[in-house]
Amino acid sequence: MALARVTEMCIGDAKPQELVNAAWAFGTLGWPDELLFGFVARVMRLCVGHSNAQNLANTVWAFSMVGEPVAALLDPII
């Protein structure tokens, strides 16, 4: 999918909020993208203490919509 490839090209420069938005968009479409969701998971684990509840909720929702495991996202906060 072209959208996923363009998103992946910009991943390294994205801010956490932008990654959450991308994950939410892919979740809304029901399109899993292993690279995108893997990167989002790593970034969210690092900045979970600086994220607001809405970002965390949107990220968990997006992961659940595409069948990605969410347990690793929640490890730092539980």
C-alpha positions, 0 to 999 in steps of 0.5 A: 500500500502506497500510504504505508510506504510514505508513512514509513519513510517519514517515521523517523522524523515523526513526533509521538503525537504524529505517530499516534495519529498515523496509528489511529488512521491505520486502525480506522481503516483496519490496515495493519502495517508491521513497521509502523505499529512496531515503531509506534510501540517502541516510541510509546513505551519510551514516552508513555510517562509524557503522553496524555490519556487520550494519546494512550487510549487512541494508540491502544484502540488502533492496535486492537483494531488491526490485531496488534498486541497491546500488552507491551504498550501497557507494561510501562504504566501497569 
